[in-house]
C-alpha cells in the first residue's frame, strides 16, 4: 500500500504542475477589458472637434465689433439744443380802429417821428414812450398793448413791447416803464425780440428807410390767464375771440 501511495503522489504532483499553465491562458482573456481605456484615446479626436467652437465664437465677436464702432459714430452727432419760444409774429392789428377808442402819446403824433430817447440810441438802450387811451367799451375786462416793427423780416414783425392783463381802470402808461414781469399798475410784460422782458428801443439798420413802429391797444371782454414772460404769439392766442375794441398809433424812426 505504501508503494502505491508513493507512486500516486508523483502523479498528483504532475497533474498539479500541468494545471498551472491554465491561468496564463486565461490571463489574456481577463486583460481584454483593460482595452477599454484604449477607447479614451479614440474619444480624444472629439475634443479637437469641439475646440473650434470657441474659435467660432471668437470669429463671431469681430463680426459684432462693427456695431460697437457705430455707437461712437452716433455720439459724434451733437444733440440739438432746445430752441427758445418764437418771439416774433404777424402784426396783431387787423381791420379798422374802433370808433371812439383812441390811443395817443405826448411824445409823438400818429405818423410822426419817434424821439431818439425811445430808440436804441437812448439811455439804457431806449425807454418806453408815454401812452394814454380813452373811449374803451364798458364791457372791457382787460387791455393788451403791443409794439411791433412792421418793417421786420416778412412775414413776421419784430416785437418791441408786449404788455397784457392791464387792469380796465388803467388808462395810461408813463414813460420809462421798468423791465419787470409785473408793472406797478398790475400789468404784465412779455418777451421782446431779444427774449428779454420789457420794452425794446427802436433800432432799425443804419442807412435804411425809417421803420414803422406800430403801438396797438386792444380791449378784451375777459381777463387773460397768461403768465408773465409770455410771447406775442401766446398773447395773440389767448385774446383771439375776445377783442371788443382796437386802436393803434404809428411812429417812424430811422438812423
Secondary structure, 3 states (H helix, E strand, C coil): CHHHHHHHHHHHHHHHHHHCHHHHHHHHHHHHHHHCHHHHHHHHHHHHHHHHHHHHHHHHHHHHHHHHHHHHHHHCCCCCCCCCCCCCCCCCCCCCCCCCCEEECCCCCCCEECCHHHECCCHHHCCCCCEEEECCCCCCCEEEEEEEECCCCCCCCEEEEEEEEEECCCCEECCCCCCCCECCCCCEECECCCCCECCCCECCCCCCCCEEEEEEEEEECCCCCCCCCCCHHHHHHHHCCCEEEEEEEEEEECC
